[in-house]
């Protein structure tokens, strides 16, 4: 049997673990709550626990660090390319509330 824990339980919202005997796969996705990544990034310590056996149970655990980066400020995710606007005409008019 496999399970996982996260030092800060809110970080578990970004982790899905498929414990199916054939799959056993982690998926990391943070689409719903950007606050999990803090101002720049947040590290979460994830512990994977494994138990096996019926009459003689053996247990083991391994840890790894999951870093969630704020995609709004990370230039690897967000890039705004400046460009020059050429041949555009902008007409500015005085606001006339009586015409509405």
C-alpha positions as CSV (number, residue, x, y, z in Angstrom):
1,X,0.0,0.0,0.0
2,X,1.3,3.4,-0.9
3,X,0.4,6.8,0.5
4,X,2.0,10.3,0.7
5,X,2.1,13.1,3.2
6,X,3.1,16.8,2.8
7,X,4.7,18.9,5.5
8,X,2.2,21.6,4.8
9,X,-1.1,19.9,4.1
10,X,-2.2,22.7,1.7
11,X,0.5,21.6,-0.7
12,X,-1.4,18.3,-1.1
13,X,-3.9,20.2,-3.2
14,X,-1.3,20.3,-6.0
15,X,-0.6,16.5,-5.9
16,X,-2.5,13.5,-7.2
17,X,-1.2,10.0,-6.6
18,X,-2.6,7.1,-8.5
19,X,-1.8,4.1,-6.2
20,X,-3.1,1.5,-8.7
21,X,-0.7,-1.5,-8.6
22,X,0.1,-1.1,-12.3
23,X,0.3,2.7,-12.4
24,X,1.7,4.2,-9.2
25,X,2.1,7.6,-10.6
26,X,2.3,11.1,-9.1
27,X,0.8,14.1,-11.0
28,X,1.7,17.6,-10.0
29,X,-0.7,20.4,-11.1
30,X,-1.5,23.8,-9.6
31,X,-4.2,25.3,-11.7
32,X,-6.7,26.3,-9.1
33,X,-4.8,28.1,-6.3
34,X,-1.8,30.3,-7.2
35,X,-1.4,31.2,-3.5
36,X,0.1,27.7,-3.0
37,X,3.2,29.1,-4.8
38,X,3.5,32.2,-2.6
39,X,5.1,35.4,-3.9
40,X,7.9,33.6,-5.8
41,X,7.9,29.9,-4.8
42,X,7.2,27.6,-2.0
43,X,8.9,24.3,-1.2
44,X,6.9,21.4,0.1
45,X,8.5,18.2,1.6
46,X,6.6,15.2,0.3
47,X,7.0,11.8,2.0
48,X,6.0,8.7,0.1
49,X,5.1,5.8,2.4
50,X,5.0,2.1,1.4
51,X,3.8,-0.9,3.3
52,X,3.9,-4.5,2.1
53,X,3.2,-7.9,3.5
54,X,0.4,-9.7,5.4
55,X,1.9,-11.6,8.3
56,X,5.2,-9.7,8.2
57,X,4.7,-6.1,7.3
58,X,7.6,-4.1,6.0
59,X,7.4,-0.4,5.7
60,X,9.7,2.2,4.1
61,X,9.5,5.9,3.2
62,X,11.3,8.3,0.9
63,X,11.1,12.1,0.7
64,X,11.5,14.7,-2.0
65,X,11.1,18.4,-2.3
66,X,8.3,19.8,-4.5
67,X,8.8,23.4,-5.5
68,X,5.7,25.3,-6.7
69,X,6.8,28.4,-8.6
70,X,4.5,31.4,-9.0
71,X,3.8,31.3,-12.8
72,X,2.8,35.0,-12.8
73,X,6.4,36.2,-12.1
74,X,8.5,33.4,-13.5
75,X,10.0,34.4,-16.9
76,X,10.1,30.8,-17.8
77,X,6.3,30.7,-17.9
78,X,5.3,34.3,-18.6
79,X,7.0,36.5,-21.1
80,X,5.6,39.8,-22.5
81,X,7.4,40.7,-25.7
82,X,7.5,44.4,-26.3
83,X,6.7,45.5,-29.8
84,X,6.5,48.7,-31.7
85,X,3.1,49.7,-33.1
86,X,3.5,51.0,-36.6
87,X,0.9,52.5,-39.0
88,X,-1.9,52.7,-36.4
89,X,-4.2,55.7,-36.2
90,X,-5.9,56.4,-33.0
91,X,-8.7,58.9,-33.0
92,X,-9.4,60.5,-29.6
93,X,-12.7,62.2,-29.0
94,X,-14.0,64.3,-26.1
95,X,-16.3,62.4,-23.9
96,X,-19.9,63.7,-24.3
97,X,-22.2,62.2,-21.7
98,X,-25.2,64.1,-23.2
99,X,-25.0,61.9,-26.3
100,X,-25.8,58.8,-24.3
